[in-house]
Amino acid sequence: MSDQATLEKIFPQSLDAIRTEFAGAPDHVPKDRIVDLNIAMGSSHANDLVDPYEPFGWLSGPEIPRLLFNPPPQNGMGSAAGASPSGNWVVPHYEDIDRVYSDNDHFSNKGTAEFQALIGETFRSIPLAIDPPEHSKYRMFLVPFFSPARITRDLEPRIRKIVTEMIDAIADKGEVDMAWDFGRVFPVRIFMGLMGFPDEKFEDFLEWEWDILHSGSLEKMQGALRNVLEYLRSFIAEKEKNPDEHLTSSIVHGKIEGRPLTEEEKIGTVWFLWLGGLDTVAATISQMYRRMALQPEIQTMIRENPALINGAVEEFLRTQPILSSGRRATRDFEWHGVQVKAGDGFSCLNPAGNFDASRFKDPRTFDPTRKANRHFTFVGGVHICLGAHLARRELRLLLDEWFKRIPEFRVKPGTSSTVYPGLLSIRNLHLQWDVK
Ligand code: HEM
């Protein structure tokens, strides 16, 4: 573990310490709001705290201005993920984040997570990058496939089988790289079954996904994007000819408002599902196991009372907000005394909002009995994660089967427990337990 002085140097705890100058900021942004918050965006600063989001909790304190402004990340990768090259407003307080996610008149999703633009593709990511009222027709089309009842009927048996097999394969070994060999693999296997992709694409999917989200290299991102889109288009064409009972086929042969989907809508939908459901679950699993390894009383709590699993999953989600979602202002307006202009970028700082003491009692305490746990890890409003029920089910079944088979575990001595508090998360997490 790093000592406190080192951590405070990396993660300053006052606005004065992170104030910065940025000549590229638009003229209407007050200079005293410009601060360097890239430390909290999860793509550059790792730490090894038990609660890796702890250094950002102060940003939702009552003394912090309601709107801050962050220059773009130095590495230039932010724009690929939707950050504006002229910087973004940052929203750290619960109440304001709630407004940004819910107020679609002032805040738009256009262009969000449209990595495909990096290779000149113009189709939209459906449904994420679509604003209401158009959004609802896509959402209504997709919702039935992700409903809790459908997951129980069609997916739960397969999820349980896969997770049981994966745990049985490691139980007697007494160790696993939970991030690389488990968290990264498990959601991809579930997703392949959901969509109907053939098992032999498994390694390619893992590699493409890694290159797009984690390589940090524009060239690798573009190569992977070309590969994945070429493959998804060929798979869609195959399903046109040979329908089956899986989700890709249902999309390809589905109807929205009584008409078939266009080619752009088909690829936009299949592509965004591919992007949305893999790394998010992987990052969540890795951070959840890291937290349990470093705080074994959470293991004891769940082992002694498995009825707490649902509440524990919700608390892992709240305390691990892996994404800070972006929006763009649709018009000029004044908010909390500052002028916002149409086109301004906004980042909602979920690692602050999920710990806002005005909303959550004892926000840093991991409490699986917490009531009304309305966090932002799946955002809120109309774009609330479509895969949230599926993700929760994957995590619950994993914990359910894990605690039946694996005794108390720890981080393997001599290995790293470093984490990027965000989607970049953890590359390797070596866990160890005693084998009887
Ligand atoms: C723990 C795992 C997951 C997390 C943390 C997560 C997080 C999110 C977030 C933050 C958003 C909203 C982004 C925004 O509005 O800017 C979102 C939307 C979405 N997610 Fe997830 N996600 C997870 C799992 C999944 C899974 C498993 C799937 C599907 C297989 C999925 C599919 C989607 C889709 C389709 C949307 C767009 C919804 C819309 O725009 O109406 N997600 N997710």
Residues whose N, C-alpha, C, O or C-beta is under 5 A from the ligand:
A	BS01	HEM	P127 L128 L273 G276 G277 T280 V281 T284 L323 S325 G326 F376 T377 F378 V379 V382 H383 I384 C385 L386 G387 A388 L390 A391
